[in-house]
């Protein structure tokens, strides 16, 4: 399956530059998710790859081919749209067959491809129905089937699950990932849903304002966010962040809370950049990293006694929201044990010092 490369891509709408000098490489067989909020440029980038929009600078390569100015039909890719884009007057079979004959594919081969895709998607019994007779999940399967029968090595998905309810989204998410595992094609998938991104992707490109903020595996994005935007956008709830100042304590550095007296020892932190003494930093940590009881296997920790704001319980998962240094922070607790925390005025929590993330306050860059 082909790789994809965006080299110094520029896209303008009139006087407004929405993407400037963007570079991104997608490996052969990767499942890349373009993740970001509305208006970040992810769908624009997908449409540039598809040929639905023209680039204003740079080049797009699929494999070794420069497809920058080719028509969409000549780029060798298939696309699944958010709105399904099915023809209401055609049957499922007719929708999946549409466009195959114009590519010189014989009727017999087209039927073989349709049968193969229908079996793969478990819609064999729907081939003679029209879209109006299908549920949302079934329509989405047909839209995916129409892309699969083209048997291209690259498949594009533009927020394909956003029109489905929560249960169907979960089911279709699993089905799309299973398809990728079976076919090993190169996938570029656009979404604003971080759950879809974290569970489906082999690589994620987090975007904001037309700029790729971080590119990496789901674990890299979640555990070592490159800046405050990624730390805040990826994760539910978002990463807890405290405002601190870097001070020297003996031979090492500590982060001193701006609205408290606690000193957070930074001796366990793996620095990626230089921290200046007296510099303003943001110290971040995930909700699941905080402990409600001190454990010997947690290594060095620092204790905070925090007032309780409220609890949020969802089945087996639960979060306690506490006040720390004037900010609301989230602590993940066992949902089966959450009731014993209710009614508490304060709660002691322990922060493992090897689970910290430190960001430069002025730039938001990871240090």
C-alpha positions in Angstrom: 0.0 0.0 0.0 1.3 3.5 -0.8 2.7 6.0 1.6 1.6 9.7 1.5 3.7 12.9 1.9 2.6 16.5 2.2 5.6 18.8 1.4 5.4 22.5 2.3 1.7 22.6 1.7 0.1 26.1 1.5 -3.7 26.7 1.2 -5.4 30.1 1.1 -9.0 31.2 0.9 -8.7 34.7 -0.6 -6.3 36.7 1.6 -6.6 34.2 4.5 -3.9 31.6 4.8 -5.3 28.5 6.5 -2.4 26.2 6.0 1.2 27.4 5.6 4.3 25.2 4.9 2.7 22.1 6.4 4.8 18.9 6.2 3.5 15.4 7.1 4.6 11.9 6.1 2.2 8.9 6.4 3.7 5.5 6.3 2.6 2.6 4.1 -0.3 0.8 5.8 -0.6 3.4 8.6 -4.0 4.4 10.1 -3.4 8.2 10.5 -6.0 10.3 12.3 -6.1 14.0 11.8 -7.4 15.2 15.2 -8.4 18.7 16.2 -11.2 21.1 17.0 -13.6 22.6 14.4 -11.8 25.0 12.1 -8.3 23.6 12.7 -7.7 22.7 9.1 -8.0 18.9 9.3 -10.9 18.5 6.7 -9.2 21.1 4.5 -6.0 19.0 4.5 -8.1 15.8 3.7 -9.8 17.6 0.8 -6.4 18.7 -0.6 -5.3 15.1 -0.6 -8.6 14.0 -2.2 -8.3 16.7 -4.9 -11.5 18.4 -3.9 -9.5 21.6 -3.1 -6.5 22.9 -5.0 -3.2 23.6 -3.1 -1.6 27.0 -3.4 1.9 25.8 -2.8 3.9 22.6 -2.1 3.3 19.1 -3.3 1.4 16.0 -2.4 2.9 12.6 -3.1 1.0 9.2 -3.1 3.8 6.6 -3.2 6.2 8.0 -5.8 3.5 9.9 -7.8 3.1 13.6 -7.5 -0.7 14.0 -7.4 -0.8 17.7 -6.5 -2.7 18.8 -9.6 -4.4 15.6 -10.7 -8.2 15.2 -10.9 -9.7 13.3 -7.9 -10.5 10.3 -10.1 -6.8 9.9 -11.1 -5.3 9.9 -7.6 -6.0 6.3 -6.8 -7.9 6.8 -3.6 -11.4 6.2 -2.2 -13.3 8.5 0.2 -16.1 8.0 2.8 -18.0 11.2 3.5 -19.6 12.3 6.7 -23.1 12.6 5.0 -22.9 9.0 3.5 -23.5 10.6 0.0 -25.6 7.7 -1.2 -27.9 7.9 -4.3 -31.5 7.6 -3.0 -32.9 6.2 -6.2 -30.3 3.4 -6.4 -30.2 0.2 -4.4 -27.3 -0.7 -2.2 -25.9 -2.8 -5.1 -26.3 0.1 -7.4 -24.6 2.5 -5.1 -21.6 0.2 -4.6 -21.4 -0.4 -8.4 -21.6 3.2 -9.3 -18.4 4.3 -11.0 -16.9 0.9 -11.5 -18.0 0.5 -15.1 -16.5 3.9 -16.0 -13.1 2.5 -14.9 -13.4 -0.4 -17.4 -14.2 -3.0 -14.8 -16.4 -5.8 -16.3 -19.8 -6.6 -14.9 -18.6 -10.0 -13.6 -15.7 -8.5 -11.8 -17.9 -5.7 -10.4 -20.3 -8.3 -9.0 -17.4 -10.2 -7.4 -16.1 -7.0 -5.7 -19.6 -6.1 -4.5 -20.1 -9.6 -3.1 -16.7 -9.5 -1.4 -17.3 -6.1 0.2 -20.9 -6.9 1.3 -19.7 -10.1 3.0 -16.9 -8.2 4.7 -19.3 -5.6 6.0 -22.2 -8.0 6.7 -24.7 -6.3 4.4 -25.3 -9.1 1.9 -29.0 -9.2 2.9 -29.3 -5.4 2.1 -28.1 -5.4 -1.5 -31.5 -4.9 -3.0 -32.7 -2.2 -0.6 -32.6 1.5 -1.1 -31.0 3.9 1.4 -34.4 5.1 2.7 -34.9 1.5 4.0 -31.6 1.4 5.9 -30.6 2.6 9.4 -27.8 5.1 9.9 -25.3 2.4 10.7 -26.3 0.4 7.6 -26.0 3.4 5.4 -22.5 4.1 6.7 -21.5 0.5 5.9 -22.8 0.9 2.4 -20.7 4.1 2.1 -17.6 2.2 3.3 -18.5 -0.6 0.9 -18.6 1.8 -2.1 -15.1 2.9 -1.2 -13.8 -0.7 -0.7 -15.0 -2.0 -4.0 -12.6 0.4 -5.8 -9.8 -1.6 -4.2 -7.4 1.4 -3.9 -4.6 1.4 -1.5 -5.6 4.7 0.2 -8.9 5.3 1.9 -10.0 8.6 3.3 -12.7 9.1 6.0 -14.2 12.5 6.7 -15.8 12.3 10.2 -17.8 9.2 9.1 -19.3 8.4 12.5 -20.5 11.9 13.6 -24.1 11.2 12.4 -24.5 8.0 14.4 -25.6 7.5 18.0 -23.1 6.5 20.7 -23.8 2.7 20.5 -23.5 2.7 16.7 -20.3 4.8 16.8 -18.7 2.3 19.1 -19.7 -0.6 16.8 -18.6 1.1 13.6 -15.3 2.2 15.2 -14.5 -1.4 15.9 -15.6 -2.5 12.4 -13.4 0.1 10.6 -10.4 -0.9 12.7 -11.0 -4.6 11.9 -11.2 -3.7 8.2 -7.9 -1.9 8.4 -6.3 -4.9 10.2 -7.6 -7.2 7.4 -6.8 -5.1 4.4 -3.7 -3.2 5.7 -4.5 -0.3 3.5 -3.3 3.3 4.2 -6.1 5.2 6.0 -6.4 9.0 6.6 -9.2 9.6 9.0 -10.5 13.0 10.2 -12.3 13.5 13.5 -12.6 15.8 16.5 -13.4 12.9 18.7 -10.3 11.9 20.7 -11.8 8.5 21.7 -11.9 7.6 18.0 -8.4 8.9 17.5 -6.9 7.1 20.5 -8.6 3.7 19.8 -8.2 3.5 16.1 -5.0 5.3 15.0 -1.5 3.9 14.6 -0.4 7.6 14.3 -2.1 10.8 15.2 -1.5 14.3 13.9 -3.0 16.9 16.3 -3.9 20.1 14.5 -4.8 23.6 15.5 -5.1 26.7 13.4 -3.7 24.9 10.3 -0.6 23.8 12.2 0.4 20.3 13.2 1.0 20.6 17.0 2.2 17.0 17.4 2.6 13.9 15.4 3.1 10.5 17.0 1.6 7.3 18.3 -1.5 7.5 20.5 0.7 6.7 23.6 3.2 9.5 22.7 0.4 12.0 22.2 -1.3 11.1 25.5 1.7 10.5 27.8 4.1 13.2 26.4 2.1 16.0 24.9 4.3 18.4 23.0 2.6 21.6 24.3 -0.3 22.8 26.4 -2.8 22.7 23.5 -2.2 19.0 23.1 -2.3 18.4 26.8 -5.6 20.2 27.1 -7.3 18.8 24.0 -6.3 15.1 24.3 -7.6 13.4 27.4 -11.0 13.3 29.1 -10.9 15.1 31.5 -8.1 17.3 30.2 -4.7 17.2 31.9 -4.6 19.0 35.3 -2.2 22.0 35.2 -0.7 24.1 38.0 0.9 27.5 37.6 4.4 27.4 39.1 7.8 29.1 39.2 11.1 27.2 38.8 13.4 27.6 41.8 16.7 26.0 42.7 16.7 24.0 45.9 20.2 22.8 46.7 21.6 21.2 43.6 18.2 20.5 42.0 15.2 22.3 40.6 11.8 22.5 42.1 8.5 24.0 40.9 6.9 26.2 43.5 3.2 26.8 43.2 2.3 30.4 42.5 -0.8 30.2 44.8 0.5 27.8 47.4 3.7 26.9 49.3 4.2 23.4 47.9 7.5 22.6 46.2 7.3 19.9 43.5 10.7 18.2 43.1 11.6 18.1 39.4 14.6 15.8 40.0 12.7 12.8 38.4 11.6 14.8 35.3 13.1 14.0 31.9 13.8 17.4 30.4 13.4 18.1 26.7 14.3 21.7 26.9 16.1 24.2 29.2 14.2 25.5 32.2 15.5 28.9 33.5 15.6 29.5 37.2 12.8 32.0 38.1 10.9 31.0 34.9 7.2 30.6 34.8 6.1 27.0 34.0 2.9 24.9 34.0 3.2 21.6 35.7 0.7 19.0 34.3 -0.5 15.6 35.4 -3.3 13.3 34.4 -6.3 12.5 36.6 -5.3 8.8 36.8 -1.8 9.6 38.0 -3.1 11.0 41.3 -3.5 8.5 44.1 -6.0 8.8 46.9 -3.8 6.6 49.1 0.0 6.5 49.5 1.4 3.4 47.9 4.9 2.1 48.3 5.1 1.1 44.6 4.4 4.6 43.5 7.9 5.9 44.1 8.5 9.4 45.4 5.3 11.4 45.8 4.1 14.8 47.1 0.9 15.1 49.2 -1.9 17.7 48.7 -4.9 18.1 50.9 -7.6 19.4 48.7 -11.2 20.6 49.2 -13.8 18.5 47.4 -16.0 20.3 44.8 -18.1 17.5 43.4 -18.1 13.9 42.1 -18.9 12.6 38.7 -19.7 8.9 38.3 -20.2 6.9 35.1 -20.6 3.2 35.7 -17.3 1.7 36.7 -15.4 5.0 36.2 -15.6 8.0 38.5 -13.9 11.4 39.0 -13.4 13.5 42.1 -13.1 17.2 41.3 -10.9 19.0 43.9 -9.6 22.5 44.4 -5.8 22.8 44.3 -4.0 26.1 44.3 -7.3 27.9 43.2 -7.8 25.5 40.3 -10.2 22.6 39.8 -8.4 19.3 39.3 -9.7 15.9 38.4 -8.8 12.7 40.2 -9.8 9.3 38.8 -11.2 7.0 41.5 -12.7 3.5 41.3 -16.4 3.8 40.5 -17.2 0.9 42.8 -15.6 2.7 45.7 -16.7 6.2 44.9 -19.5 6.4 47.5 -17.1 6.4 50.4 -15.7 9.7 49.1 -19.1 11.4 49.0 -19.7 13.9 51.8 -16.0 14.5 52.4 -15.0 18.1 52.8 -11.4 17.4 51.7 -9.4 14.6 50.3 -5.7 13.8 50.5 -4.1 13.0 47.1 -0.6 11.9 46.3 1.2 12.9 43.1 4.0 10.6 41.8 6.9 12.8 40.9 7.9 10.6 37.9 4.5 11.3 36.2 4.9 15.1 35.7 4.7 17.1 32.5 6.4 20.5 32.5 5.6 23.3 30.0 7.0 26.7 29.4 4.3 29.1 30.5 4.8 31.9 27.8 5.1 29.5 24.8 3.2 26.4 26.0 6.1 24.3 24.8 7.1 21.1 26.6 10.3 21.5 28.5 
